Amino acid sequence: MKKTTFLLINALVICCFQGLFGQGTISTFSFKSTSLNQDMSYNVYLPPSYNQNSTAKYPVLYLFHGKGGRYFDWANNAGAAATLNTEIANGAKEMVVIMPDGIDEFYNNVGKQWESYMYDELIPAVESTFRVGTNKQNRAVAGLSMGGWGTTYYWIKYGPEMYSSAYCMSGALGIRDGIDLKVMIESMTNEEKKALPPYSMEIGTEDHLYNLNVEWNNFLNSHEIQHAYLERAGVHDWAFWTACLPKAIRFASDNFDGPLSAPETYELPLRGLKASIYPNPAEGGFIYINCGTNTKQFNISLYDLQGKVGFSDESSIQDKHFINIANLNKGIYFVRIHTDTEWSVQKLIIR
């Protein structure tokens, strides 16, 4: 990113929930963009503890609107502040959410230089103005329709270096402004495809973009790119996207590392032992662990983010094991599988 100077022109609180302690707020900020040669506004959601904790940093979600929309769409049409407050109260990570103005440019540089604005100006402005994480594990992107295309485009082009997840809602997928998302994928090596961060897409079965989304889902499957696909009854409207938003928030939250890091006792990275956990994310019931060995005795321990042991077990001469997680709270855990000389630590998400 090249350095840029910006001027904070306006800070207008448009949703403050006065009198309600512990509620997140949405405000509007603006600065003059050099790339676009115009003033650009964006909405910012600050989570409940942001003003009570002056040293904490927060993960950040960039949330895009659709064609014909504006930066205030998510606040005005989907009740973004209330939804974020509810999801955070129910266990999602506190996060800062940036809602930019896409000015109908499909978030690329083919017309106006919106992509340059995003990466050379907006992200640096956000990271210097707000207490947000500045690495990929604390940054996510999501969007609807035109914003779903932009989300997917950024997931492919910048995902491995910039984002921990991407959530596409009713994506206007296909060739836009001469940019072919399929060609971008086809030009990637297998290693580059595997480096793509978690991606989820959601589409209404009555949406006029339904067939494009089905085609894109099938295309990703044909390239063995892991992703989540959800279709349900719905059309291309705010009723559908309002119902998408909690899932997009949760998806971002589940894939953020957040301000907490694994204690050193987790002994990252893996050392020798091959292991995997499935299903992961898990939604209750049981998880299964494939330890990749049938000749050695191994131990299994489960930790929460504070390093507290929630489960410990010793198993002998078997390559698969299951753990009952039905009584565990939702959140991020680490599972440590080890022998006397080898270990592997895997992140487990329980939804």
C-alpha positions in Angstrom: 0.0 0.0 0.0 1.3 3.4 -0.8 1.2 6.1 1.9 -1.6 8.6 1.7 -2.8 11.6 3.7 -6.4 12.0 4.5 -8.6 14.6 6.3 -11.3 13.6 8.7 -14.1 16.0 7.7 -17.2 14.7 9.5 -18.1 12.4 12.3 -21.9 12.2 12.5 -23.4 9.7 14.9 -26.4 8.3 13.2 -27.3 5.5 15.6 -26.2 5.9 19.2 -28.8 4.1 21.3 -28.7 6.8 23.9 -29.3 5.7 27.5 -28.4 2.0 26.7 -25.1 1.2 28.3 -22.9 -1.4 26.6 -24.5 -1.0 23.1 -22.4 -0.6 20.0 -22.8 2.5 17.8 -22.7 3.5 14.2 -21.1 6.7 13.1 -20.3 8.3 9.7 -16.8 9.5 8.8 -15.6 11.2 5.6 -12.3 12.1 3.9 -11.2 13.4 0.5 -10.0 10.5 -1.7 -7.1 11.2 -4.0 -7.8 8.0 -6.0 -11.4 9.0 -6.7 -11.0 12.8 -6.5 -14.1 13.3 -4.3 -15.2 13.2 -0.7 -16.0 9.7 0.4 -18.1 8.7 3.4 -18.3 5.5 5.2 -20.2 4.1 8.2 -18.3 2.6 11.2 -19.8 0.3 13.9 -17.8 0.4 17.1 -18.5 -2.5 19.5 -19.9 -2.2 23.0 -16.6 -2.1 24.9 -14.7 0.1 22.4 -15.1 3.4 24.4 -14.7 1.6 27.8 -11.4 0.0 27.0 -9.0 2.5 25.5 -6.2 0.0 24.9 -8.0 -3.0 23.3 -7.8 -3.6 19.6 -10.6 -5.3 17.6 -10.9 -7.4 14.5 -12.5 -5.5 11.5 -15.1 -6.5 9.0 -15.5 -4.6 5.7 -19.2 -4.8 4.7 -20.1 -3.9 1.1 -23.5 -2.8 -0.2 -25.1 -3.6 -3.6 -25.5 -1.7 -6.9 -27.6 1.5 -6.5 -26.9 1.5 -2.7 -24.9 3.7 -0.4 -22.7 3.4 2.6 -25.7 3.8 5.0 -27.7 0.9 3.5 -26.7 -1.7 6.1 -27.6 0.6 8.9 -30.8 1.9 7.5 -32.2 -1.1 5.7 -30.9 -4.1 7.7 -30.6 -2.6 11.3 -26.9 -3.4 11.3 -26.2 -1.9 14.8 -29.0 -3.9 16.5 -28.0 -7.1 14.7 -24.3 -6.7 15.6 -25.2 -5.9 19.3 -27.4 -9.0 19.4 -24.8 -11.3 17.9 -22.1 -10.0 20.1 -24.3 -10.4 23.2 -24.8 -14.0 22.1 -21.2 -14.8 21.8 -19.8 -13.3 18.6 -16.5 -11.5 18.9 -16.6 -7.8 19.4 -15.6 -6.3 16.1 -15.3 -3.0 14.2 -17.4 -2.9 11.0 -16.6 -0.6 8.1 -19.4 0.1 5.6 -17.9 1.9 2.6 -19.6 3.7 -0.3 -19.2 1.6 -3.4 -20.5 4.3 -5.8 -21.6 1.6 -8.2 -18.1 0.8 -9.2 -18.1 -3.0 -8.5 -15.2 -2.3 -6.1 -12.5 -2.6 -8.9 -10.3 -0.2 -10.9 -11.9 -0.6 -14.3 -14.0 2.6 -14.1 -13.1 4.8 -11.3 -10.1 3.8 -9.1 -12.3 2.3 -6.3 -9.9 -0.6 -5.6 -7.0 1.8 -5.2 -9.2 3.9 -2.9 -9.9 0.7 -0.8 -6.3 -0.5 -0.4 -4.3 2.8 -0.7 -6.6 5.0 1.3 -9.6 3.5 3.1 -7.8 0.6 4.9 -4.9 2.8 6.0 -7.4 5.5 7.2 -9.3 2.9 9.2 -6.2 1.4 10.7 -4.8 4.7 11.7 -8.1 6.1 13.1 -9.5 3.1 14.9 -8.0 0.5 17.2 -8.2 -2.5 14.8 -6.0 -5.4 14.1 -3.8 -4.9 11.1 -3.0 -8.5 10.1 -5.1 -10.9 7.9 -6.4 -12.9 10.9 -8.1 -9.7 12.2 -9.6 -8.6 8.9 -12.7 -10.0 7.0 -14.8 -8.9 4.0 -18.5 -9.5 3.2 -21.1 -8.0 0.9 -24.3 -8.3 -1.0 -25.0 -8.4 -4.8 -22.4 -6.1 -6.4 -20.7 -6.2 -3.0 -20.9 -10.0 -3.1 -18.9 -9.8 -6.4 -16.5 -7.4 -4.8 -16.1 -9.7 -1.8 -15.4 -12.7 -4.0 -13.0 -10.7 -6.2 -11.0 -9.6 -3.1 -11.2 -13.1 -1.7 -9.4 -14.4 -4.8 -7.0 -11.5 -5.4 -6.1 -10.5 -1.8 -7.5 -13.3 0.4 -4.4 -15.2 1.3 -2.5 -12.1 2.4 -5.3 -9.8 3.6 -8.4 -11.6 4.9 -9.3 -14.3 7.4 -12.7 -14.9 5.7 -15.2 -13.8 3.0 -19.0 -14.0 2.9 -20.9 -13.5 -0.3 -24.6 -12.7 -0.2 -26.7 -12.9 -3.4 -23.5 -12.3 -5.3 -23.7 -10.7 -8.7 -21.2 -13.3 -9.8 -19.9 -13.6 -13.3 -17.8 -11.4 -15.6 -18.0 -7.8 -14.5 -16.1 -4.9 -16.1 -14.2 -7.5 -18.1 -13.0 -9.3 -15.0 -13.6 -13.0 -15.1 -13.5 -14.6 -11.6 -13.3 -18.1 -13.1 -10.2 -17.1 -15.1 -8.6 -15.8 -11.9 -9.2 -19.1 -10.2 -8.0 -21.1 -13.2 -4.7 -19.2 -13.3 -3.9 -20.1 -9.6 -1.7 -23.0 -8.6 -3.0 -25.7 -6.3 -1.0 -24.2 -3.5 -2.5 -20.8 -4.1 -6.0 -22.3 -4.1 -5.3 -24.0 -0.8 -4.2 -20.7 0.6 -7.5 -19.0 0.0 -9.3 -18.1 3.3 -12.7 -19.6 4.4 -15.4 -18.5 1.9 -19.2 -18.8 2.3 -21.9 -17.9 -0.2 -25.7 -17.6 0.3 -28.4 -17.2 -2.3 -32.2 -17.1 -2.5 -33.8 -19.8 -4.7 -36.1 -17.1 -6.3 -33.3 -14.6 -6.8 -32.6 -13.6 -10.4 -28.9 -14.3 -9.7 -29.6 -17.8 -8.4 -28.3 -19.6 -11.5 -25.0 -17.6 -11.4 -24.5 -18.6 -7.8 -25.2 -22.3 -8.5 -22.8 -22.2 -11.4 -20.1 -20.5 -9.2 -20.7 -23.1 -6.4 -20.3 -25.9 -9.0 -17.2 -24.3 -10.4 -15.5 -24.0 -7.0 -16.4 -27.7 -6.3 -14.8 -28.7 -9.6 -11.6 -27.0 -8.5 -11.8 -28.7 -5.1 -11.9 -25.3 -3.3 -13.4 -25.7 0.1 -16.3 -23.3 0.8 -19.7 -23.2 2.3 -22.8 -22.9 0.1 -26.3 -22.1 1.4 -29.5 -21.6 -0.6 -32.9 -20.9 0.9 -36.2 -19.4 -0.2 -35.9 -15.7 -1.0 -35.5 -13.0 -3.6 -33.1 -10.2 -4.2 -34.2 -7.9 -1.4 -33.5 -6.5 2.1 -35.6 -9.1 3.8 -33.2 -11.8 2.5 -30.0 -9.8 3.3 -31.2 -8.8 6.8 -31.5 -12.6 7.5 -28.0 -13.1 6.0 -26.3 -10.5 8.2 -26.2 -12.5 11.5 -24.6 -15.4 9.6 -22.1 -13.1 7.9 -21.2 -11.7 11.3 -20.8 -15.1 12.9 -18.7 -16.4 10.0 -16.3 -13.5 10.3 -16.2 -13.9 14.1 -15.5 -17.7 13.9 -12.5 -17.0 11.6 -11.1 -14.1 13.5 -8.2 -14.8 15.8 -9.1 -11.6 17.6 -7.0 -9.9 20.2 -6.3 -13.2 22.1 -3.6 -15.6 21.1 -2.9 -19.2 22.0 -0.8 -19.6 25.1 2.7 -20.9 24.6 1.7 -24.2 26.1 0.0 -25.0 22.9 3.5 -25.5 21.4 2.6 -24.2 17.9 3.4 -25.1 15.2 2.8 -28.8 14.7 5.8 -31.0 15.2 5.7 -34.2 13.2 2.4 -35.7 14.1 -0.3 -35.4 11.4 -3.8 -34.9 12.8 -7.2 -33.5 11.7 -10.5 -32.7 13.4 -13.9 -33.1 11.7 -16.4 -31.7 11.5 -14.8 -28.4 12.0 -16.6 -26.0 12.6 -18.7 -28.3 14.8 -22.3 -27.6 15.9 -22.6 -29.8 19.0 -22.6 -33.6 19.5 -19.2 -35.2 18.7 -16.0 -34.4 16.9 -13.7 -37.0 15.5 -10.0 -36.8 15.5 -7.8 -38.6 13.0 -4.3 -38.8 14.6 -2.6 -40.3 11.6 -1.0 -43.1 13.5 -2.0 -46.6 14.5 1.2 -47.6 16.2 1.8 -45.1 19.0 0.1 -44.1 22.2 -1.1 -40.5 22.2 -2.8 -38.0 24.4 -5.6 -35.6 23.6 -6.2 -32.3 25.4 -8.7 -29.5 24.7 -8.1 -25.9 25.7 -10.1 -22.7 25.5 -8.5 -19.4 24.5 -7.5 -18.7 28.1 -5.5 -22.0 28.2 -8.0 -23.8 30.5 -8.2 -27.5 29.9 -11.7 -28.7 29.1 -10.9 -32.3 28.2 -8.0 -34.6 28.6 -7.8 -38.2 27.4 -5.2 -40.9 26.8 -5.7 -43.4 23.9 -3.8 -46.3 22.8 -3.2 -48.0 19.4 -6.0 -46.4 17.4 -5.9 -43.8 14.7 -9.3 -42.2 15.3 -11.0 -40.9 18.4 -14.2 -39.0 19.2 -14.9 -36.4 21.9 -18.3 -35.4 23.2 -18.5 -31.6 22.9 -22.3 -31.2 23.5 -21.7 -29.5 26.9 -19.1 -27.1 25.7 -19.9 -23.4 25.1 -19.7 -22.0 21.6 -16.4 -20.5 20.6 -12.8 -21.2 19.6 -10.8 -24.0 21.2 -7.5 -25.7 20.6 -7.1 -29.5 20.5 -3.6 -30.7 21.3 -2.7 -34.3 20.2 0.7 -35.5 21.2 3.0 -38.5 21.8 6.2 -38.4 23.8 8.1 -36.9 20.8 5.5 -35.5 18.4 2.5 -33.1 18.6 -0.1 -31.3 16.6 -2.3 -28.4 17.7 -5.5 -27.8 15.7 -8.0 -25.0 16.1 -11.6 -26.1 16.7 -14.6 -23.9 16.2 -17.9 -24.8 18.0 -21.0 -23.0 16.7 
